[in-house]
């Protein structure tokens, strides 16, 4: 039976995402939306900030980390540099996340979240941005996510979330569905579905950088070297991950999600 318990997810999410600091002047914003070689991948929440929470499944902070980890792996496989704002269950202040993104040259920033609503029927994907230079990236991610079977498109919007508002580089925040919705909550608890979410977001990012058709899904582990798709030629010598998640093989969820 679905839980009717309400956690503090919505209030906490809004509290931790918002803020009243100043916005970078327009002339300081950098348009790297087509030239970036690094992606700052931000797993929403963490540590004492659980984000949205439902008794029926893991908290938002756990599923965001799983999708972010899978996404980071796929981006590295596509020869992009990746910086993760967190690789385990730790609290990272929003300003620290902003500092990380703004200290990563020639980058874009992608924050992974899941949503919550008092109305259990509400479902769908939403993507947010602030800098006008992030509009294309937001639209591409939203479009790819909405190609998933049964997806509901809740649109691309501008927002004042601190991590996108204070970013110097193009920054987006992706809401990967509603944990409060029965079907999307069930999907979020499924590792194969989270792999699909990561796949779509990775495809959108790689295509944003290299063009439509540039993304190649990672080959199965058993295929021969010759049959693997070549990386984009201009990045062959540049692969140098900045931070690596500890000891996880391809396609494996972090240990905290096994059994879900
Ligand atoms: Zn959130």
py3Dmol code that shows the C-alpha trace and the ligand (Angstrom):
import py3Dmol

protein = """\
ATOM      1  CA  UNK A   1       0.000   0.000   0.000  1.00  0.00           C
ATOM      2  CA  UNK A   2       1.391   3.385  -0.839  1.00  0.00           C
ATOM      3  CA  UNK A   3       2.548   5.436   2.066  1.00  0.00           C
ATOM      4  CA  UNK A   4       0.715   8.632   2.843  1.00  0.00           C
ATOM      5  CA  UNK A   5       3.471   9.777   5.149  1.00  0.00           C
ATOM      6  CA  UNK A   6       4.889  13.171   4.363  1.00  0.00           C
ATOM      7  CA  UNK A   7       8.510  13.747   5.077  1.00  0.00           C
ATOM      8  CA  UNK A   8      10.148  17.125   5.212  1.00  0.00           C
ATOM      9  CA  UNK A   9      11.357  16.704   1.663  1.00  0.00           C
ATOM     10  CA  UNK A  10       9.614  19.585  -0.028  1.00  0.00           C
ATOM     11  CA  UNK A  11      10.398  22.107   2.679  1.00  0.00           C
ATOM     12  CA  UNK A  12      13.999  20.960   3.013  1.00  0.00           C
ATOM     13  CA  UNK A  13      14.530  20.853  -0.726  1.00  0.00           C
ATOM     14  CA  UNK A  14      13.228  24.392  -1.121  1.00  0.00           C
ATOM     15  CA  UNK A  15      15.195  25.632   1.876  1.00  0.00           C
ATOM     16  CA  UNK A  16      18.469  24.168   0.751  1.00  0.00           C
ATOM     17  CA  UNK A  17      18.078  25.090  -2.897  1.00  0.00           C
ATOM     18  CA  UNK A  18      17.087  28.716  -2.451  1.00  0.00           C
ATOM     19  CA  UNK A  19      19.025  31.668  -1.150  1.00  0.00           C
ATOM     20  CA  UNK A  20      19.263  35.409  -1.416  1.00  0.00           C
ATOM     21  CA  UNK A  21      22.832  36.008  -2.609  1.00  0.00           C
ATOM     22  CA  UNK A  22      23.653  38.186  -5.542  1.00  0.00           C
ATOM     23  CA  UNK A  23      23.686  36.892  -9.085  1.00  0.00           C
ATOM     24  CA  UNK A  24      26.888  37.122 -11.177  1.00  0.00           C
ATOM     25  CA  UNK A  25      26.673  40.109 -13.526  1.00  0.00           C
ATOM     26  CA  UNK A  26      25.716  39.132 -17.033  1.00  0.00           C
ATOM     27  CA  UNK A  27      29.160  40.044 -18.374  1.00  0.00           C
ATOM     28  CA  UNK A  28      30.801  37.540 -16.019  1.00  0.00           C
ATOM     29  CA  UNK A  29      28.742  34.630 -17.298  1.00  0.00           C
ATOM     30  CA  UNK A  30      30.722  32.295 -19.508  1.00  0.00           C
ATOM     31  CA  UNK A  31      29.199  30.651 -22.539  1.00  0.00           C
ATOM     32  CA  UNK A  32      30.863  27.241 -22.615  1.00  0.00           C
ATOM     33  CA  UNK A  33      27.712  25.425 -23.634  1.00  0.00           C
ATOM     34  CA  UNK A  34      29.299  24.161 -26.884  1.00  0.00           C
ATOM     35  CA  UNK A  35      32.974  24.179 -25.954  1.00  0.00           C
ATOM     36  CA  UNK A  36      33.153  22.644 -22.467  1.00  0.00           C
ATOM     37  CA  UNK A  37      35.519  19.779 -21.749  1.00  0.00           C
ATOM     38  CA  UNK A  38      34.548  19.275 -18.095  1.00  0.00           C
ATOM     39  CA  UNK A  39      31.251  18.473 -16.424  1.00  0.00           C
ATOM     40  CA  UNK A  40      30.607  19.143 -12.746  1.00  0.00           C
ATOM     41  CA  UNK A  41      28.089  16.496 -11.696  1.00  0.00           C
ATOM     42  CA  UNK A  42      26.202  17.398  -8.535  1.00  0.00           C
ATOM     43  CA  UNK A  43      24.296  14.747  -6.612  1.00  0.00           C
ATOM     44  CA  UNK A  44      21.588  16.698  -4.787  1.00  0.00           C
ATOM     45  CA  UNK A  45      21.420  16.721  -0.982  1.00  0.00           C
ATOM     46  CA  UNK A  46      23.514  14.330   1.135  1.00  0.00           C
ATOM     47  CA  UNK A  47      24.402  13.643   4.758  1.00  0.00           C
ATOM     48  CA  UNK A  48      21.955  15.308   7.167  1.00  0.00           C
ATOM     49  CA  UNK A  49      20.046  16.723   4.182  1.00  0.00           C
ATOM     50  CA  UNK A  50      18.045  13.768   2.898  1.00  0.00           C
ATOM     51  CA  UNK A  51      15.956  15.756   0.415  1.00  0.00           C
ATOM     52  CA  UNK A  52      12.597  14.238  -0.395  1.00  0.00           C
ATOM     53  CA  UNK A  53      11.792  11.172   1.653  1.00  0.00           C
ATOM     54  CA  UNK A  54       9.197   8.443   1.333  1.00  0.00           C
ATOM     55  CA  UNK A  55       8.857   5.511   3.653  1.00  0.00           C
ATOM     56  CA  UNK A  56       8.487   3.226   0.647  1.00  0.00           C
ATOM     57  CA  UNK A  57      11.983   3.792  -0.692  1.00  0.00           C
ATOM     58  CA  UNK A  58      15.414   5.328  -0.257  1.00  0.00           C
ATOM     59  CA  UNK A  59      15.649   9.085   0.327  1.00  0.00           C
ATOM     60  CA  UNK A  60      16.292  11.484  -2.490  1.00  0.00           C
ATOM     61  CA  UNK A  61      19.948  11.910  -1.476  1.00  0.00           C
ATOM     62  CA  UNK A  62      20.585   8.209  -2.168  1.00  0.00           C
ATOM     63  CA  UNK A  63      19.019   8.015  -5.604  1.00  0.00           C
ATOM     64  CA  UNK A  64      20.576  11.306  -6.698  1.00  0.00           C
ATOM     65  CA  UNK A  65      24.020   9.955  -5.803  1.00  0.00           C
ATOM     66  CA  UNK A  66      23.352   6.765  -7.727  1.00  0.00           C
ATOM     67  CA  UNK A  67      22.226   8.571 -10.893  1.00  0.00           C
ATOM     68  CA  UNK A  68      25.092  11.064 -10.570  1.00  0.00           C
ATOM     69  CA  UNK A  69      27.616   8.243 -10.236  1.00  0.00           C
ATOM     70  CA  UNK A  70      26.249   6.419 -13.262  1.00  0.00           C
ATOM     71  CA  UNK A  71      26.169   9.680 -15.236  1.00  0.00           C
ATOM     72  CA  UNK A  72      29.769  10.481 -14.323  1.00  0.00           C
ATOM     73  CA  UNK A  73      30.932   7.085 -15.519  1.00  0.00           C
ATOM     74  CA  UNK A  74      29.195   7.512 -18.861  1.00  0.00           C
ATOM     75  CA  UNK A  75      30.625  10.989 -19.369  1.00  0.00           C
ATOM     76  CA  UNK A  76      34.148   9.742 -18.656  1.00  0.00           C
ATOM     77  CA  UNK A  77      33.527   6.932 -21.128  1.00  0.00           C
ATOM     78  CA  UNK A  78      32.747   9.723 -23.611  1.00  0.00           C
ATOM     79  CA  UNK A  79      36.129  11.341 -22.914  1.00  0.00           C
ATOM     80  CA  UNK A  80      34.804  14.242 -20.864  1.00  0.00           C
ATOM     81  CA  UNK A  81      36.431  15.264 -17.608  1.00  0.00           C
ATOM     82  CA  UNK A  82      34.147  14.926 -14.614  1.00  0.00           C
ATOM     83  CA  UNK A  83      34.168  16.486 -11.179  1.00  0.00           C
ATOM     84  CA  UNK A  84      31.605  15.150  -8.717  1.00  0.00           C
ATOM     85  CA  UNK A  85      30.602  17.480  -5.892  1.00  0.00           C
ATOM     86  CA  UNK A  86      30.184  14.404  -3.687  1.00  0.00           C
ATOM     87  CA  UNK A  87      30.864  10.695  -4.109  1.00  0.00           C
ATOM     88  CA  UNK A  88      29.354   9.461  -0.857  1.00  0.00           C
ATOM     89  CA  UNK A  89      26.672  10.304   1.685  1.00  0.00           C
ATOM     90  CA  UNK A  90      28.066  13.575   2.967  1.00  0.00           C
ATOM     91  CA  UNK A  91      26.547  17.006   3.486  1.00  0.00           C
ATOM     92  CA  UNK A  92      27.927  19.593   1.059  1.00  0.00           C
ATOM     93  CA  UNK A  93      26.774  23.210   1.570  1.00  0.00           C
ATOM     94  CA  UNK A  94      25.264  24.820  -1.498  1.00  0.00           C
ATOM     95  CA  UNK A  95      27.935  27.502  -1.577  1.00  0.00           C
ATOM     96  CA  UNK A  96      30.617  24.820  -1.631  1.00  0.00           C
ATOM     97  CA  UNK A  97      28.918  23.217  -4.616  1.00  0.00           C
ATOM     98  CA  UNK A  98      28.874  26.611  -6.311  1.00  0.00           C
ATOM     99  CA  UNK A  99      32.560  27.112  -5.485  1.00  0.00           C
ATOM    100  CA  UNK A 100      33.388  23.752  -7.079  1.00  0.00           C
ATOM    101  CA  UNK A 101      31.490  24.531 -10.256  1.00  0.00           C
ATOM    102  CA  UNK A 102      32.944  28.026 -10.602  1.00  0.00           C
ATOM    103  CA  UNK A 103      36.482  26.728  -9.966  1.00  0.00           C
ATOM    104  CA  UNK A 104      36.271  24.179 -12.776  1.00  0.00           C
ATOM    105  CA  UNK A 105      37.407  25.870 -15.989  1.00  0.00           C
ATOM    106  CA  UNK A 106      35.613  25.367 -19.289  1.00  0.00           C
ATOM    107  CA  UNK A 107      32.824  23.420 -17.643  1.00  0.00           C
ATOM    108  CA  UNK A 108      29.115  22.965 -17.367  1.00  0.00           C
ATOM    109  CA  UNK A 109      27.233  22.038 -14.199  1.00  0.00           C
ATOM    110  CA  UNK A 110      24.493  19.421 -13.901  1.00  0.00           C
ATOM    111  CA  UNK A 111      22.655  18.968 -10.610  1.00  0.00           C
ATOM    112  CA  UNK A 112      20.631  15.784 -10.143  1.00  0.00           C
ATOM    113  CA  UNK A 113      17.441  15.825  -8.052  1.00  0.00           C
ATOM    114  CA  UNK A 114      14.174  13.988  -7.644  1.00  0.00           C
ATOM    115  CA  UNK A 115      10.918  15.753  -6.911  1.00  0.00           C
ATOM    116  CA  UNK A 116       8.097  15.544  -4.395  1.00  0.00           C
ATOM    117  CA  UNK A 117       4.513  16.759  -4.274  1.00  0.00           C
ATOM    118  CA  UNK A 118       1.561  16.621  -1.911  1.00  0.00           C
ATOM    119  CA  UNK A 119      -0.498  15.612  -4.927  1.00  0.00           C
ATOM    120  CA  UNK A 120       0.458  12.029  -5.530  1.00  0.00           C
ATOM    121  CA  UNK A 121      -0.770  12.095  -9.116  1.00  0.00           C
ATOM    122  CA  UNK A 122       1.831  14.664 -10.146  1.00  0.00           C
ATOM    123  CA  UNK A 123       4.631  13.129 -12.190  1.00  0.00           C
ATOM    124  CA  UNK A 124       7.128  14.005 -14.865  1.00  0.00           C
ATOM    125  CA  UNK A 125      10.506  15.528 -15.621  1.00  0.00           C
ATOM    126  CA  UNK A 126      11.497  19.161 -15.120  1.00  0.00           C
ATOM    127  CA  UNK A 127      14.759  20.906 -15.954  1.00  0.00           C
ATOM    128  CA  UNK A 128      15.787  24.301 -14.577  1.00  0.00           C
ATOM    129  CA  UNK A 129      18.451  26.838 -15.504  1.00  0.00           C
ATOM    130  CA  UNK A 130      19.304  30.484 -14.865  1.00  0.00           C
ATOM    131  CA  UNK A 131      22.022  31.677 -17.252  1.00  0.00           C
ATOM    132  CA  UNK A 132      20.636  32.138 -20.774  1.00  0.00           C
ATOM    133  CA  UNK A 133      23.675  30.203 -21.964  1.00  0.00           C
ATOM    134  CA  UNK A 134      22.269  27.113 -20.263  1.00  0.00           C
ATOM    135  CA  UNK A 135      18.923  27.169 -22.071  1.00  0.00           C
ATOM    136  CA  UNK A 136      19.989  24.816 -24.877  1.00  0.00           C
ATOM    137  CA  UNK A 137      21.544  22.344 -22.473  1.00  0.00           C
ATOM    138  CA  UNK A 138      18.423  22.333 -20.320  1.00  0.00           C
ATOM    139  CA  UNK A 139      16.207  21.758 -23.331  1.00  0.00           C
ATOM    140  CA  UNK A 140      18.373  18.952 -24.662  1.00  0.00           C
ATOM    141  CA  UNK A 141      18.400  17.112 -21.336  1.00  0.00           C
ATOM    142  CA  UNK A 142      14.663  17.536 -20.957  1.00  0.00           C
ATOM    143  CA  UNK A 143      14.045  16.263 -24.493  1.00  0.00           C
ATOM    144  CA  UNK A 144      16.179  13.180 -23.995  1.00  0.00           C
ATOM    145  CA  UNK A 145      14.539  12.317 -20.685  1.00  0.00           C
ATOM    146  CA  UNK A 146      11.127  12.737 -22.251  1.00  0.00           C
ATOM    147  CA  UNK A 147      12.012  10.138 -24.871  1.00  0.00           C
ATOM    148  CA  UNK A 148      11.727   7.499 -22.139  1.00  0.00           C
ATOM    149  CA  UNK A 149       8.652   5.303 -22.370  1.00  0.00           C
ATOM    150  CA  UNK A 150       5.679   6.868 -20.590  1.00  0.00           C
ATOM    151  CA  UNK A 151       7.548  10.063 -19.751  1.00  0.00           C
ATOM    152  CA  UNK A 152       5.617  13.185 -18.791  1.00  0.00           C
ATOM    153  CA  UNK A 153       7.128  16.493 -19.864  1.00  0.00           C
ATOM    154  CA  UNK A 154       6.676  19.180 -17.200  1.00  0.00           C
ATOM    155  CA  UNK A 155       8.881  21.553 -19.101  1.00  0.00           C
ATOM    156  CA  UNK A 156      12.062  23.587 -18.955  1.00  0.00           C
ATOM    157  CA  UNK A 157      11.989  26.583 -16.636  1.00  0.00           C
ATOM    158  CA  UNK A 158      14.193  29.320 -15.290  1.00  0.00           C
ATOM    159  CA  UNK A 159      14.666  29.218 -11.523  1.00  0.00           C
ATOM    160  CA  UNK A 160      16.505  30.944  -8.706  1.00  0.00           C
ATOM    161  CA  UNK A 161      17.996  27.802  -7.184  1.00  0.00           C
ATOM    162  CA  UNK A 162      21.317  28.878  -5.763  1.00  0.00           C
ATOM    163  CA  UNK A 163      23.455  26.335  -7.595  1.00  0.00           C
ATOM    164  CA  UNK A 164      22.252  27.562 -10.971  1.00  0.00           C
ATOM    165  CA  UNK A 165      21.808  31.234 -10.103  1.00  0.00           C
ATOM    166  CA  UNK A 166      25.359  31.721  -8.815  1.00  0.00           C
ATOM    167  CA  UNK A 167      27.036  29.657 -11.513  1.00  0.00           C
ATOM    168  CA  UNK A 168      29.419  31.394 -13.882  1.00  0.00           C
ATOM    169  CA  UNK A 169      29.223  28.524 -16.352  1.00  0.00           C
ATOM    170  CA  UNK A 170      26.061  27.045 -17.894  1.00  0.00           C
ATOM    171  CA  UNK A 171      24.265  25.207 -15.104  1.00  0.00           C
ATOM    172  CA  UNK A 172      21.123  23.118 -15.012  1.00  0.00           C
ATOM    173  CA  UNK A 173      19.158  21.330 -12.308  1.00  0.00           C
ATOM    174  CA  UNK A 174      17.333  18.200 -13.397  1.00  0.00           C
ATOM    175  CA  UNK A 175      14.329  16.839 -11.516  1.00  0.00           C
ATOM    176  CA  UNK A 176      14.300  13.157 -12.498  1.00  0.00           C
ATOM    177  CA  UNK A 177      10.707  12.430 -11.521  1.00  0.00           C
ATOM    178  CA  UNK A 178       8.511  12.474  -8.415  1.00  0.00           C
ATOM    179  CA  UNK A 179       9.277  10.126  -5.543  1.00  0.00           C
ATOM    180  CA  UNK A 180       5.755  10.945  -4.314  1.00  0.00           C
ATOM    181  CA  UNK A 181       4.186   9.422  -7.422  1.00  0.00           C
ATOM    182  CA  UNK A 182       3.536   5.700  -7.230  1.00  0.00           C
ATOM    183  CA  UNK A 183       4.945   4.759 -10.640  1.00  0.00           C
ATOM    184  CA  UNK A 184       7.870   7.181 -10.676  1.00  0.00           C
ATOM    185  CA  UNK A 185       8.738   6.334  -7.092  1.00  0.00           C
ATOM    186  CA  UNK A 186       8.825   2.659  -8.007  1.00  0.00           C
ATOM    187  CA  UNK A 187      10.980   3.391 -11.023  1.00  0.00           C
ATOM    188  CA  UNK A 188      13.392   5.469  -8.951  1.00  0.00           C
ATOM    189  CA  UNK A 189      13.969   2.428  -6.738  1.00  0.00           C
ATOM    190  CA  UNK A 190      14.972   0.371  -9.769  1.00  0.00           C
ATOM    191  CA  UNK A 191      18.643   0.353 -10.721  1.00  0.00           C
ATOM    192  CA  UNK A 192      17.966  -0.384 -14.372  1.00  0.00           C
ATOM    193  CA  UNK A 193      15.702   2.644 -14.578  1.00  0.00           C
ATOM    194  CA  UNK A 194      18.278   4.857 -12.892  1.00  0.00           C
ATOM    195  CA  UNK A 195      20.758   3.608 -15.482  1.00  0.00           C
ATOM    196  CA  UNK A 196      18.341   4.766 -18.183  1.00  0.00           C
ATOM    197  CA  UNK A 197      18.036   8.186 -16.566  1.00  0.00           C
ATOM    198  CA  UNK A 198      21.828   8.518 -16.511  1.00  0.00           C
ATOM    199  CA  UNK A 199      22.012   7.310 -20.087  1.00  0.00           C
ATOM    200  CA  UNK A 200      19.591   9.953 -21.363  1.00  0.00           C
ATOM    201  CA  UNK A 201      21.269  12.777 -19.484  1.00  0.00           C
ATOM    202  CA  UNK A 202      24.708  11.651 -20.674  1.00  0.00           C
ATOM    203  CA  UNK A 203      23.470  11.466 -24.257  1.00  0.00           C
ATOM    204  CA  UNK A 204      22.106  15.009 -24.053  1.00  0.00           C
ATOM    205  CA  UNK A 205      25.372  16.357 -22.618  1.00  0.00           C
ATOM    206  CA  UNK A 206      27.595  14.614 -25.173  1.00  0.00           C
ATOM    207  CA  UNK A 207      25.342  15.723 -28.029  1.00  0.00           C
ATOM    208  CA  UNK A 208      25.338  19.253 -26.663  1.00  0.00           C
ATOM    209  CA  UNK A 209      29.138  19.222 -26.961  1.00  0.00           C
ATOM    210  CA  UNK A 210      29.766  17.154 -30.088  1.00  0.00           C
ATOM    211  CA  UNK A 211      26.476  17.156 -31.974  1.00  0.00           C
ATOM    212  CA  UNK A 212      23.555  14.793 -32.477  1.00  0.00           C
ATOM    213  CA  UNK A 213      24.708  11.227 -32.980  1.00  0.00           C
ATOM    214  CA  UNK A 214      28.001  11.705 -31.144  1.00  0.00           C
ATOM    215  CA  UNK A 215      26.963   9.714 -28.106  1.00  0.00           C
ATOM    216  CA  UNK A 216      27.825   6.028 -28.043  1.00  0.00           C
ATOM    217  CA  UNK A 217      26.408   3.936 -25.259  1.00  0.00           C
ATOM    218  CA  UNK A 218      29.169   2.082 -23.404  1.00  0.00           C
ATOM    219  CA  UNK A 219      29.880  -1.269 -25.045  1.00  0.00           C
ATOM    220  CA  UNK A 220      29.294  -4.482 -23.084  1.00  0.00           C
ATOM    221  CA  UNK A 221      32.329  -5.611 -21.137  1.00  0.00           C
ATOM    222  CA  UNK A 222      32.858  -8.747 -23.262  1.00  0.00           C
ATOM    223  CA  UNK A 223      33.047  -7.117 -26.702  1.00  0.00           C
ATOM    224  CA  UNK A 224      36.346  -7.048 -28.517  1.00  0.00           C
ATOM    225  CA  UNK A 225      38.460  -3.934 -28.652  1.00  0.00           C
ATOM    226  CA  UNK A 226      37.903  -3.581 -32.395  1.00  0.00           C
ATOM    227  CA  UNK A 227      34.122  -3.369 -32.111  1.00  0.00           C
ATOM    228  CA  UNK A 228      34.052  -0.582 -29.579  1.00  0.00           C
ATOM    229  CA  UNK A 229      33.016   2.829 -30.927  1.00  0.00           C
ATOM    230  CA  UNK A 230      35.885   5.314 -31.211  1.00  0.00           C
ATOM    231  CA  UNK A 231      35.883   8.317 -28.887  1.00  0.00           C
ATOM    232  CA  UNK A 232      35.450  11.797 -30.318  1.00  0.00           C
ATOM    233  CA  UNK A 233      38.806  12.473 -32.030  1.00  0.00           C
ATOM    234  CA  UNK A 234      39.436  15.880 -30.488  1.00  0.00           C
ATOM    235  CA  UNK A 235      39.262  14.419 -26.981  1.00  0.00           C
ATOM    236  CA  UNK A 236      41.330  11.269 -27.371  1.00  0.00           C
ATOM    237  CA  UNK A 237      44.346  12.675 -25.584  1.00  0.00           C
ATOM    238  CA  UNK A 238      42.447  14.625 -22.975  1.00  0.00           C
ATOM    239  CA  UNK A 239      40.836  12.002 -20.824  1.00  0.00           C
ATOM    240  CA  UNK A 240      41.837  12.675 -17.252  1.00  0.00           C
ATOM    241  CA  UNK A 241      39.109  12.164 -14.646  1.00  0.00           C
ATOM    242  CA  UNK A 242      39.462  14.577 -11.776  1.00  0.00           C
ATOM    243  CA  UNK A 243      37.649  12.527  -9.199  1.00  0.00           C
ATOM    244  CA  UNK A 244      36.760   8.872  -9.479  1.00  0.00           C
ATOM    245  CA  UNK A 245      34.018   7.098  -7.530  1.00  0.00           C
ATOM    246  CA  UNK A 246      35.586   4.332  -5.485  1.00  0.00           C
ATOM    247  CA  UNK A 247      35.653   0.778  -6.762  1.00  0.00           C
ATOM    248  CA  UNK A 248      32.468   0.371  -8.772  1.00  0.00           C
ATOM    249  CA  UNK A 249      32.284  -1.679 -11.938  1.00  0.00           C
ATOM    250  CA  UNK A 250      30.208  -0.647 -14.940  1.00  0.00           C
ATOM    251  CA  UNK A 251      26.490  -0.776 -14.386  1.00  0.00           C
ATOM    252  CA  UNK A 252      26.691  -1.443 -10.674  1.00  0.00           C
ATOM    253  CA  UNK A 253      24.782   0.639  -8.212  1.00  0.00           C
ATOM    254  CA  UNK A 254      26.474   1.798  -5.023  1.00  0.00           C
ATOM    255  CA  UNK A 255      26.202  -0.787  -2.230  1.00  0.00           C
ATOM    256  CA  UNK A 256      23.622   1.303  -0.391  1.00  0.00           C
ATOM    257  CA  UNK A 257      21.101   0.623  -3.164  1.00  0.00           C
ATOM    258  CA  UNK A 258      21.589  -3.088  -3.610  1.00  0.00           C
ATOM    259  CA  UNK A 259      18.413  -4.966  -2.903  1.00  0.00           C
ATOM    260  CA  UNK A 260      16.120  -2.114  -3.956  1.00  0.00           C
TER     261      UNK A 260
END
"""
ligand_1 = """\
1
ZN
Zn 16.164 17.833 -4.298
"""
view = py3Dmol.view(width=600, height=400)
view.addModel(protein, "pdb")
view.setStyle({"model": 0}, {"cartoon": {"style": "trace"}})
view.addModel(ligand_1, "xyz")
view.setStyle({"model": 1}, {"stick": {}})
view.zoomTo()
view.show()
